[in-house]
Amino acid sequence: MPQILVVGGGYAGFYTAWKLEKHLRKGEAEVTIVDPLPYMTYQPFLPEVAAGEIEGRHVVVGLRRHLKRTNVVNAKVTKIDHANKVATITPAQGEPWEHRYDQIVVTAGAVSRTFPIPGIADNAIGLKTVEEAMAIRDRILTNFDRAANLPAGPERDRLLTVVVVGGGFAGIEVFAELRAMASSLLKSYPQLRFEDTHFHLIEAMGRIMPEVSLETSQWVLKDLAKKGANVHLDTQVQGAEGGNVALSTGEVIPTDVIIWTAGVMANPTVVRGSDLPVEERGRIRTRADLRVGTPEEIVEGAWAAGDISAVPDLTGGGVGGYCVPNAQHAVRQAKLLAKNLVAVLRGETPREYFHKNLGAVAGLGLGNGVFQSGKIAIKGFFAWVAHRGYHGLAMPSWERKWRVVGDWWMNFWLGRDNVALQGTLTPRAAFEEFAARPRPAQPAAENPQPPIDPKSVAKDEGAAAVAPAEKDNKVDAN
Ligand SMILES: Cc1cc2nc3c(=O)[nH]c(=O)nc-3n(C[C@H](O)[C@H](O)[C@H](O)COP(=O)(O)OP(=O)(O)OC[C@H]3O[C@@H](n4cnc5c(N)ncnc54)[C@H](O)[C@@H]3O)c2cc1C
């Protein structure tokens, strides 16, 4: 049976495997998906997870639950030797092994792209994973709890200051969502006032959200300013050390939360570890039919889709002639890729990918959003409804849709769930604090005991079975 290996079970990988299960006949091919994570993450919901609008666990889709006919392997692909059609799979524990395949689908996505700015690698957090989104939420909620115990002053200000770097879609969404969350939190903290909370977004360009028109982006800027959030355009971060963010304008912002959303780059582990062709921006060179290669040359048996690939945008709308890295493309490319792969296995001709951008929709906090499609722009409440409607429907599987919609429904009636579970970062701390430990071993007696008579040991076996340290333990525990 031909072996199909899918590298990465995110948006594109999950959909590829899901659709292959649908299109492949029984016994036609065996599919294996490899991802270090046991789930695919619906990244467009991460800003709402960070703001406590959706429970973190609900925005991920379990691979084993939803891929019933696919072999799921939780490990990393660290090398692709396509010349010999062998991939190296490296698990978190145990030895790496080699996996032979006939067809490979590379969908290992992108990672946060940073620059060598002092302090960013050590002090900032990205927004690509559900763990990051949940950590941001817990950190901000915990900081509110701590700030409420402090007198007004620089330390309290620092705890109540959030800095987001990058004014693209993800940055603006998380910034607006967090501002809205902080404003709603104030009701529960009589010690804190609105003026005590500070939100700064740093953008190197002269505008935000390149995906929408200039006019719409300016509306977003005004709306954020009305809500007490500062956007610094034409400004770069120059340092993030010692609890301060230093800006190119000379301003210094003391803060405890730095969220980095200034761009992504194709997964370097997978790209550099493979012998597949790569274009100038580090993505896998992919044809419009989603096979790896160029229009002139096909790399037989290799496919790519999603953020790791440079797929030509045949509508003429993409940046540099390629599809932009977003979920809209990733999901559609994956669906076509599955069909094309099956077509090639059956000796048929694959189709070319053609998708005209549907537009962009962003949530900007409860009841607020923007939507842009061509010249049509909707702002405010109806755009927010469109945002929830679109993403609610786009969430893969009914099982997951219900959980997300259930969270929205609950929050509508019961309000945001504003409790920090910061202790999940150190879950053993409470147990460890009171846990009894064996006493340090006693120094050996100066006069050694006479040798033990084996007969007397046999008689006293029950008593001798309790080691001295265990006896001590029992006493301590009482
Ligand atoms: C905050 C945020 C908001 C967004 N909002 C929108 C939006 O509103 N609309 C939109 O269209 N797009 C949006 N996007 C972009 C969209 O989510 C991505 O374009 C999409 O997830 C790309 O899918 P992918 O499958 O290429 O990569 P991913 O979904 O990132 O999946 C990559 C997978 O590869 C796995 N992997 C990594 N390394 C390895 C390895 N060595 N071996 C095996 N597997 C590996 C990862 O664990 C991951 O599961 C948003 C992104 C973010 C971060």
The ligand as an SDF file (V2000), in Angstrom:
LIG
                    3D

 53 58  0  0  0  0  0  0  0  0999 V2000
   -3.3260   34.9930   16.6240 C   0  0  0  0  0  0  0  0  0  0  0  0
   -3.6000   34.5610   15.2130 C   0  0  0  0  0  0  0  0  0  0  0  0
   -4.7810   34.9350   14.5940 C   0  0  0  0  0  0  0  0  0  0  0  0
   -5.0420   34.5440   13.2840 C   0  0  0  0  0  0  0  0  0  0  0  0
   -6.2230   34.9290   12.7040 N   0  0  0  0  0  0  0  0  0  0  0  0
   -6.4810   34.5440   11.4370 C   0  0  0  0  0  0  0  0  0  0  0  0
   -7.7200   34.9010   10.8260 C   0  0  0  0  0  0  0  0  0  0  0  0
   -8.5530   35.5770   11.4240 O   0  0  0  0  0  0  0  0  0  0  0  0
   -7.9420   34.4730    9.5530 N   0  0  0  0  0  0  0  0  0  0  0  0
   -7.0400   33.7160    8.8530 C   0  0  0  0  0  0  0  0  0  0  0  0
   -7.2970   33.3560    7.7040 O   0  0  0  0  0  0  0  0  0  0  0  0
   -5.8540   33.3690    9.4100 N   0  0  0  0  0  0  0  0  0  0  0  0
   -5.5610   33.7490   10.6770 C   0  0  0  0  0  0  0  0  0  0  0  0
   -4.3680   33.3850   11.2590 N   0  0  0  0  0  0  0  0  0  0  0  0
   -3.3710   32.6120   10.4800 C   0  0  0  0  0  0  0  0  0  0  0  0
   -3.6640   31.1200   10.4690 C   0  0  0  0  0  0  0  0  0  0  0  0
   -3.9810   30.6390   11.7410 O   0  0  0  0  0  0  0  0  0  0  0  0
   -2.4830   30.3750    9.8940 C   0  0  0  0  0  0  0  0  0  0  0  0
   -2.2320   30.8970    8.6150 O   0  0  0  0  0  0  0  0  0  0  0  0
   -2.7630   28.8790    9.7780 C   0  0  0  0  0  0  0  0  0  0  0  0
   -2.8520   28.3030   11.0440 O   0  0  0  0  0  0  0  0  0  0  0  0
   -1.6740   28.1790    8.9670 C   0  0  0  0  0  0  0  0  0  0  0  0
   -1.9090   26.8100    8.9490 O   0  0  0  0  0  0  0  0  0  0  0  0
   -0.6970   25.7840    8.8190 P   0  0  0  0  0  0  0  0  0  0  0  0
   -1.2920   24.4160    8.8230 O   0  0  0  0  0  0  0  0  0  0  0  0
    0.1690   26.1730    7.6970 O   0  0  0  0  0  0  0  0  0  0  0  0
    0.1770   25.9890   10.1280 O   0  0  0  0  0  0  0  0  0  0  0  0
   -0.2210   25.6730   11.6350 P   0  0  0  0  0  0  0  0  0  0  0  0
   -1.6890   25.7370   11.8190 O   0  0  0  0  0  0  0  0  0  0  0  0
    0.6240   26.5750   12.4560 O   0  0  0  0  0  0  0  0  0  0  0  0
    0.2330   24.1520   11.8530 O   0  0  0  0  0  0  0  0  0  0  0  0
    1.5730   23.7480   11.8180 C   0  0  0  0  0  0  0  0  0  0  0  0
    1.6830   22.4400   12.5940 C   0  0  0  0  0  0  0  0  0  0  0  0
    2.9660   21.8760   12.3730 O   0  0  0  0  0  0  0  0  0  0  0  0
    3.4240   21.3260   13.5740 C   0  0  0  0  0  0  0  0  0  0  0  0
    4.8810   21.2000   13.5360 N   0  0  0  0  0  0  0  0  0  0  0  0
    5.7890   22.1570   13.8190 C   0  0  0  0  0  0  0  0  0  0  0  0
    7.0330   21.6540   13.6980 N   0  0  0  0  0  0  0  0  0  0  0  0
    6.8970   20.3620   13.3270 C   0  0  0  0  0  0  0  0  0  0  0  0
    7.8170   19.3120   13.0460 C   0  0  0  0  0  0  0  0  0  0  0  0
    9.1400   19.5010   13.1190 N   0  0  0  0  0  0  0  0  0  0  0  0
    7.3350   18.1030   12.7190 N   0  0  0  0  0  0  0  0  0  0  0  0
    6.0010   17.8990   12.6520 C   0  0  0  0  0  0  0  0  0  0  0  0
    5.0960   18.8550   12.8960 N   0  0  0  0  0  0  0  0  0  0  0  0
    5.5330   20.0600   13.2270 C   0  0  0  0  0  0  0  0  0  0  0  0
    2.9220   22.2980   14.6210 C   0  0  0  0  0  0  0  0  0  0  0  0
    2.8910   21.7010   15.9100 O   0  0  0  0  0  0  0  0  0  0  0  0
    1.5420   22.6320   14.0890 C   0  0  0  0  0  0  0  0  0  0  0  0
    0.5650   21.7730   14.6040 O   0  0  0  0  0  0  0  0  0  0  0  0
   -4.0940   33.7530   12.5700 C   0  0  0  0  0  0  0  0  0  0  0  0
   -2.9080   33.3720   13.2020 C   0  0  0  0  0  0  0  0  0  0  0  0
   -2.6500   33.7630   14.5060 C   0  0  0  0  0  0  0  0  0  0  0  0
   -1.3620   33.3390   15.1740 C   0  0  0  0  0  0  0  0  0  0  0  0
  1  2  1  0
  2  3  1  0
  2 52  2  0
  3  4  2  0
  4  5  1  0
  4 50  1  0
  5  6  2  0
  6  7  1  0
  6 13  1  0
  7  8  2  0
  7  9  1  0
  9 10  1  0
 10 11  2  0
 10 12  1  0
 12 13  2  0
 13 14  1  0
 14 15  1  0
 14 50  1  0
 15 16  1  0
 16 17  1  0
 16 18  1  0
 18 19  1  0
 18 20  1  0
 20 21  1  0
 20 22  1  0
 22 23  1  0
 23 24  1  0
 24 25  2  0
 24 26  1  0
 24 27  1  0
 27 28  1  0
 28 29  2  0
 28 30  1  0
 28 31  1  0
 31 32  1  0
 32 33  1  0
 33 34  1  0
 33 48  1  0
 34 35  1  0
 35 36  1  0
 35 46  1  0
 36 37  1  0
 36 45  1  0
 37 38  2  0
 38 39  1  0
 39 40  1  0
 39 45  2  0
 40 41  1  0
 40 42  2  0
 42 43  1  0
 43 44  2  0
 44 45  1  0
 46 47  1  0
 46 48  1  0
 48 49  1  0
 50 51  2  0
 51 52  1  0
 52 53  1  0
M  END
$$$$
